[in-house]
Amino acid sequence: MNSQNISKSNHSSSLRKDIGTFGEQLASDFLVRKGYEILVRNFYVRGGEIDIIARLECDLIVVEVKTRTSRAYGFGEEAVDLKKRKRMNKALSSYTALFPIRYIRFDIVAVDIDVPRHSVKIRHLKNIVFD
């Protein structure tokens, strides 16, 4: 791989990260407007991660955020696969060991960014049950 390919690869990786960070901020703002309290963003433990941990009344809400700029790879919520769910559960186990929790709910916030139209659509899928 020549230096031009490496530079191009690093640029696209950085752009994806920036888009993901932007989507997480939009999702956080959306949840706050809906009455959620954001407790933690980007909670990481070895082998696990959660994008947003929020509270609504006495419930803990674990939120996975998926941001898309096109539908070439499907809808964002379709990307929450078994591997991702395992990473979320690992992080959740570490987090809940620290605090007494009454109820835990898993949500997905899908952020669709239409760059040419300068518009954003947000879908909030609540209480997702994983097989």
Helices and strands as residue ranges (DSSP letters): H 3-33, E 37-45, E 48-56, E 59-68, G 76-79, H 82-96, E 103-114, E 119-125
